[in-house]
Amino acid sequence: MKELRLTQQDLVERSRRAGHEISRPMWHKWTNTEWKNGPGADPIRGIAAALEVSTQEVHDAAGVSMNLRPQHTDLDPDTHAVIVMFQERTPEERAALVEMLRSAIRLADSATARRTGSAD
């Protein structure tokens, strides 16, 4: 916020324009107090839109702020992006995505085995 020279009111307006409005009291809380609980998926989108950063960057910052995530991660960017996408979903959506990924991986493994002639 300081780096972009934005006021809390600027952030309210930017998040509103992005369709994920965050109230001024919430911006005040998040910018002036220690986070005990991170914001949910919709506020994450509002924060990202207001600051013009990715939701992944907001997730990372929230995790670091709450001492849940180290400052730097050894995960490759694709893996990290998948984790962030999962965090933004409901438990039911995550379960469905897990099943879709498992099916896709099984199909890919089968196709590889057929091409290479290896048996599993």
Buried (B, 14 or more C-beta within 10 A) or exposed (E): BEEEEBEBEBBBBBBBEBEBBBBEEBBEEBEEEEBEEBBEBBBBBBBBBBBEBEBBBBBBBBBBBEEEBEEEEEEEEEEBBEEBBEBBEEEEEBEEBEEEEEEEEEEEEEEEEEEEEEEE
